[in-house]
Amino acid sequence: MKIRYFAWLRERLNRGEEDVDLPAEVVTVGDLIQWLRDRDEAADLAMQKPQLIKAALDTEIVPHTAPIGNAKVIALFPPMTGG
């Protein structure tokens, strides 16, 4: 599965994307965010307020409770503002 990071998440993690093999216990977007934080100090620091992180599964924006299912790409990004 590919995880893509955008905006300040990409800057703080010093990477735009990564390929991961998720463990079976990672079922929802919220589980994914916690798993990323647990395995990587930079991710833990960047995602200290996980409620601010938005997510999209294969281009569809979803809540943290959404099941990952068979998604091929998960995008994580901070809130967007208009302008």
C-alpha positions as CSV (number, residue, x, y, z in Angstrom):
1,M,0.0,0.0,0.0
2,K,1.2,3.5,-0.8
3,I,0.9,6.3,1.7
4,R,1.3,9.9,0.3
5,Y,2.0,12.8,2.5
6,F,1.1,16.4,1.6
7,A,1.9,20.0,2.7
8,W,3.5,20.3,6.1
9,L,3.3,16.6,6.8
10,R,5.6,16.0,3.8
11,E,8.0,18.6,5.0
12,R,8.1,17.4,8.6
13,L,8.5,13.8,7.6
14,N,11.0,14.6,4.9
15,R,9.3,12.3,2.4
16,G,6.4,12.6,0.1
17,E,5.3,8.9,0.0
18,E,6.2,5.5,1.2
19,D,5.2,1.9,0.5
20,V,4.1,-0.1,3.6
21,D,2.8,-3.5,4.4
22,L,0.2,-2.9,7.1
23,P,-0.2,-5.4,9.9
24,A,-3.6,-7.1,10.2
25,E,-4.6,-5.0,13.2
26,V,-4.5,-1.8,11.2
27,V,-8.1,-1.7,9.9
28,T,-9.2,2.0,9.9
29,V,-7.6,5.3,9.0
30,G,-7.3,6.1,12.7
31,D,-5.5,2.8,13.2
32,L,-3.1,3.7,10.4
33,I,-2.3,7.1,11.9
34,Q,-1.6,5.5,15.3
35,W,0.5,2.8,13.7
36,L,2.6,5.3,11.8
37,R,3.1,7.3,15.0
38,D,4.1,4.2,17.0
39,R,6.8,3.1,14.5
40,D,8.4,6.4,13.6
41,E,9.4,9.2,15.9
42,A,9.2,11.8,13.1
43,A,5.6,10.7,12.4
44,D,4.8,10.8,16.1
45,L,6.0,14.4,16.3
46,A,4.3,15.5,13.0
47,M,0.9,13.9,14.0
48,Q,0.7,15.0,17.7
49,K,-2.8,16.2,17.0
50,P,-4.1,13.3,14.9
51,Q,-7.6,14.9,14.8
52,L,-6.1,17.6,12.5
53,I,-5.0,15.0,9.9
54,K,-7.3,14.6,6.9
55,A,-7.3,11.4,4.9
56,A,-8.3,10.1,1.5
57,L,-8.6,6.5,0.3
58,D,-8.0,6.3,-3.4
59,T,-8.9,10.0,-3.8
60,E,-12.1,9.9,-1.6
61,I,-11.9,12.0,1.6
62,V,-12.9,9.8,4.5
63,P,-13.2,10.1,8.3
64,H,-10.7,8.4,10.6
65,T,-13.3,5.7,11.3
66,A,-13.3,4.6,7.7
67,P,-12.1,1.1,7.0
68,I,-9.0,1.0,4.8
69,G,-10.2,-2.1,3.0
70,N,-8.5,-2.7,-0.4
71,A,-7.4,0.9,-0.9
72,K,-4.3,1.2,-3.0
73,V,-3.3,4.7,-2.0
74,I,-3.9,6.6,1.3
75,A,-3.2,10.3,1.3
76,L,-2.7,12.1,4.6
77,F,-2.8,15.9,4.7
78,P,-3.5,18.8,7.0
79,P,-6.7,20.8,6.8
80,M,-7.1,22.8,3.6
81,T,-8.0,26.5,3.5
82,G,-9.7,28.4,0.7
83,G,-8.2,31.3,-1.1
